[in-house]
Amino acid sequence: MVYDEGNRVVLLFSGDTNIYADTWTWNGQTWIELNPSHSPSARSGAGFVYDTARGQAVLFGGLSDGQALNDTWIWDGNDWTELLPSVSPSPRNEVCMVYDAAHGNVVLFGGCVPNKPRDVTLINETWLWDGDNWTQANPADSPQARMDAAMAYNAAAQNVVLFGGASTSLPLNDTWTWDGANWTEQQVSASPGERSFAQMVHIDSNQPVVLLGGLNVTTPLSDMWLWNGSDWMQFLITSPATYYDGLAYDSARDALVLYATAGWPVRLSGGLSDSIPVSQTWTLSTS
């Protein structure tokens, strides 16, 4: 889910590995399903971001029927178009993507490739999208390989901030920044706890980056944190305890918009757990 600045609506591509491939917009009061002539296939774990320089949303990769993808699509406000760049990242899902306004490109980090039966290969590559092609960056330092990290652009510091995600065994709680050429791990005095699937978004240059919730192994989290460019501070507002969410800052209505699709896990037989499907829209005024 992203905020479409050109059309002043929140844009959601409702992906699922086998089921959903629908496109929706939120106008501040209601969701409206669109019927574009073309569309990406049903998928989960795709990267999705609004490219401000080119006025279009960019979707990359994901997982479809057990197969990782590496296709690139753009949304122009009316229809989806698949692009055919000469260079692309390898197929992957559970990536994080953000538009880096200071350098005018989209930054993609991490992700995974599924293995059978229930294993993944994690990735720690950094890729840049300039509107025509993908270029792999070669930073001197980099976060460890991970999937489902949270990433946002920090307008005040003019850099990208990344938090947490999942390693092969446990969720993470490290904080990194990207300056357009290199990653730097931040040494903080306070930090959100370990988590994957957290949602993070910047509001504007006068306000901190906001992080909401996520999943600590099997526990959905409901806390809210602010990143001021050098440290974390917990904000005393409780967010919904959900995950597999979409979060966007709706600048036209000055509000955070959270769309949730999974709630508290329920215990199944044999010690397995699953989530409770939900379809909830939450808003928080930032005024």
C-alpha positions, 0 to 999 in steps of 0.5 A: 500500500502506498500514497499516490501523490498525483491522484491524492489517494491511497493505493492498494494492490491486494496481492495473495500468492494464489487468490487476489490481484485487485487494485483499490484506492482509499479516498479518506472515507471508502475503498473503491475497487478499480478495473484496470485493463492490465494487472500484475498477477496474484502474489504475496510479498511484493515490493511496492512504492510510489516513485515521486520523481516519475509520478508513478507507483512501482511494484517488484517481484513477490511470490506466486504459487510457490515461485518467486518473481522479478517482474517490474510494474508501474501504475500511472493512475489508470492502468498497470504496465509491465516494464522490461528493464535490461537488468533486474534483481533476481526473483525474490519476495518479502523485500522492502522498497522505498523512494529516496527523495535525496537521490531521486531513485527507488531503493530495494533491500533484502528479501528471500527465495523460497526453498522446499519444503519450508525453508528460504534463502535470505538476501542482503543485496541493495538495488536502485531503480531509476525509472528505466533500469535496476542497478545493484549497489555495492556498499562497503557495509550492509545489513545482514540478509533478511526478509520483511524488514521495515524501511522508510525515507527520513526527509529531515535527515535526507536518508533511508532508515531500515529497521528489523526484519527476520533472519533464518531463526529470529526477528531482528531489531537493528537500525541502519541508514542509507546515504545513497552509497553506503549503509551505516548501523546506528547505535541507539539508546532505545529501540523497538523490540525484535520484529518482522512485518512492521510498517514504517512511513515518513510524514514530512520533514518536520515530523519523525518517521513512524513505526507500527506493530509487526510480529515477534515470532508468533506475537503480533505487536501493537506499539508505536515508535518514532525515529528522530534521525538518531534514536527511537522513542516510544509513542504512547498510542497503541496501534491495532495488534495486527500484521501483514498490514499496509501503511501509508501517510495520506497527505491530502487528509493529513492522516496515517492509514493502516489496512490490516489483514491478519490478527492474533494467531490461533492455536491449531492441532499439533502445535501449529498456529495460524492467523485470524483473517481480518479486513480492517481500516484504521486512521490516525490524524497526524495534526 
